[in-house]
């Protein structure tokens, strides 16, 4: 089914674009600060083993890239950790690739680009970076990574797409409420974006 | 008591029709054995598989097929279990396992209209039934009591008693839509649903998980698994993983046994006095067609040549748009309301009637997938998820197919499944009757979109119709043995102790979900079966 809109033809108002850019830069900067303060978290060799499942470790590059993808939303640590661990198993040189994406993001922030432009730039640089970008955002917002028969679910109830509408809708199958609660209008509280 | 090799009554298939018929017959004192081709299905495992599913929109993913009971699947790719011969696609989905496909239905439990039983007489199209609405009414009620159907208006299907349960009230956003449509020809009404509006029959009231398809996590929605459990409690023996592949008859054309393969490919012979085939509208006719003998080279119950023919379903059109006020679909059950008042009239001479569901499925996942595919991320993505989820509306209309002998299934002569049983070839074509219905539906959608202040409306295309998994017509009911398979009691014309039940016997598909009618017919058949033993 065709999309009802084309992001290339519907640019955000300037004020909104500036806000988003500011948020993205803030997130990226936060990641970079952590990266500099804790260089030992960043793998020095691509063959470094993945983190143990019982530890809460990602890398500054992962934090920076995911912060850029999420905007002003903060994902639950358990989701981030699960995503990082899963990707670590899928991508042998994950941390190097994350570093490359962080580098591209940093460059594009000097010349603001739409998401698809950014993704295109990643693909031009290295097709695998484009795949990683897709797995990152799918993992955060949909709880899935991979494609075709290799697609798999890594999370559900804590994914970001439900998080951003949690004032109105809960994840399906986890949404029990008072009898007939659906007859009442949605009351918007602490809604950041609409 | 029945055992695994013999019973008074042998039922093939444990879906809602077969299981409720078995329950009724067991309660009347008969020994009943159900042979189910698929595995045991358990709700807790299904729920867990849904939550772990990579493709949440694939309603088959929580129901993985066993190697001995393959079933159609289309996501991420067509598994080609159904061999499409065209010219139109027929993408039926059904579950092979104890309880059958109602594990993942939407719970919509409509009755047909009285006029649906006589469309040839009234409108000069299709076929008349050999029974009337009035003949079926008490069985509708019996099925509704078993299923716990909630509702308020009779929706022009006359009732001798009220619905067993009060109707489930409309979600706020849909009530707003109804208000916006006031003064138009289109009235949004609460649909009859096999879903508890209050605690009923040991099951809780719906609490709005919005996951009726593919699995209600709390059993507030009725499913065939409940019928199987009750049948077992009444003494019915249920043998799962038993793939029936042959029906055996004697010289007098009475059925004497069926043969099944187990999960180890070992064959077993099961005898009985009366046999009931309830394996859905595709697997049942396939079984009849492959049960050939010297006397019946075209299969059992097929002297008319009608077995597998007249395949019907409900092709569907749709429109999606963003309303000018928040609607917030996704709160409450998934199919709570419909536009039902435009499904019958003299226009049925020329085109299908129309029934429109307001698809109250949470749109968050599907919208997010599209936005990501379009390249959005960060706060722009967050904002659009919020805005679109609030305003998104999806209307799904369905059309009536008419019986056509060229729309048919046949057992493949060359392609077999892993247990050596022929696969199903499907020949299917949408008629002009449906295309004409589509043209009308678009006009209706346009009017509704305008009244809702809709933007970015996307209409489905002519000829590209959704399938609604309401398989009908393939074992068609009629009074003439030369052009039909079963009589008004679902007894085959050719074999006095063989009955075929479920939606496959329906001579018209009408434009409402077929499960309740198929179940009512099965309960009617059960009374006739009991008279044979």
Interface residues (C-beta under 8 A of the other chain):
Chain A: X1 X2 X3 X4 X5 X6 X7 X12 X16 X19 X20 X23 X24 X68 X69 X70 X71 X72 X73 X114 X115 X116 X117 X118 X119 X134 X137 X138 X141 X142 X144 X146 X147 X148 X149 X151 X152 X153 X156 X157 X160 X161 X162 X164 X165 X168 X169 X172 X173 X174 X175 X176 X177 X179 X180 X181 X182 X183 X184 X185 X186 X191 X192 X193 X194
Chain B: X47 X50 X51 X52 X53 X54 X55 X56 X76 X77 X168 X169 X170 X171 X172 X175 X205 X207 X208 X209 X210 X211 X215 X217 X218 X320 X321 X322 X326 X328 X330 X331 X332 X362 X364 X365 X368 X369 X370 X372 X373 X374 X375 X376 X377 X378 X379 X380 X381 X382 X383 X385 X386 X387 X389 X390 X456 X457 X458 X460
